[in-house]
Amino acid sequence: MSTSEFVYNGRATRVVFGRGSRAHIERELDALQTRRALILCSYEQRELGSSVAGQLGERAAGVFDRAAMHVPVELVAQARAVAASLAADCVVAVGGGSAIGLAKGLALETNLPILAVPTTYAGSEMTPIFGLTDAGLKRTGTDLRVLPKTVVYDPDLTLTLPVGLSVTSGINAIAHAAEGLYSRDANPLTSLMAEEGIAALARSLPRIVARQNDSSARADALYGAWLCGTVLGSVGMALHHKLCHTLGGSFNLPHAPTHTIVLPHALAYNANAVPDAMKRIARAIGHDSAAQGLYELARANGAPVALKEIGMLEEQLDEAAGIACNNAYWNPRPLEREAIRALLQRAFDGDAPKDGV
């Protein structure tokens, strides 16, 4: 990446960070000049969603607790109908990528402003990127209407995030920054954020595994997720994200574990094409190899390292490689179907990554 010529697009999202910052949600709704908030969450997060609604009192129009992975278009239609029936003028998305993704799908159709309260490290809250699944195919796009106006980061809300999900969610966040380092849109500022975000997550995840309620480690991880999400929202992605969208949208694999498993192999595929980016990733995680280091980070902290562990069938690998190679998209190394098929086989089996293969 040259520092003599680049383009940087800043995104206008207000960030409120700190332990106990959920107390400021009503103040932030005032700043947005909104009156009736529809709370969006998953069924698993309904207790927290209801708690936020109780905190807001009459400001809460209602709770929609059906957010789901990969944002089915049918779910967006249901949420739109509920929002209209309750005369909601904004949404408060509480939870991980599913809740925030649903809020984005709703904003895309209604222009309702989003206040996001993330409880995982997904990073979607910092991006204008949306993903919708229709008839088994996931399409993604970019639209500033879906960028949350305000994000409230409260590390205390991540204390109950299960350790296993914390690790996969954190490595999912690292994936945003890792690909951001070799993006064709990379620039000095996003690259600084990327390396710092990777380092924050790499040092905090083992501490969370050792002690789930380590508030300092939780704050460090959420800080890293914010940085990595900002990178995701500022520059384009490449092969890794295309593969994960294919595996998630077409084969319904869980989002964060899929990113965790695929990332080392996608980095290995691109390693020889972008050696400087690989050096920065390796430095951030304290390892000689970016790909091998992230594989070991996942395995040492109990995360899955094989697609066969999370529901992928071996007979689906050919189809996945074909989908991933359709519709030309940028990647630092040209897309080679047989090499990508071999990448997927190693990810399926849980083998260690091989740079340049």
Secondary structure, 3 states (H helix, E strand, C coil): CCCCCCCCCCCCCEEEECCCHHHHHHHHHHHCCCCCEEEEEEHHHHHHHHHHHHHHHHHEEEEEEEECCCCEHHHHHHHHHHHHHCCCCEEEEEECHHHHHHHHHHHHHHCCCEEEEECCCCCHHHCCEEEEEECCEEEEEECHHHCCCEEEECHHHHCCCCHHHHHHHHHHHHHHHHHHHCCCCCCHHHHHHHHHHHHHHHHHHHHHHHCCCCHHHHHHHHHHHHHHHHHHHHCCCCHHHHHHHHHHHHHCCCHHHHHHHHHHHHHHHHHHHCHHHHHHHHHHHCCCCHHHHHHHHHHHCCCCCCHHHHCCCHHHHHHHHHHHHCCCCCCCCCCCHHHHHHHHHHHHHCCCCCCCC
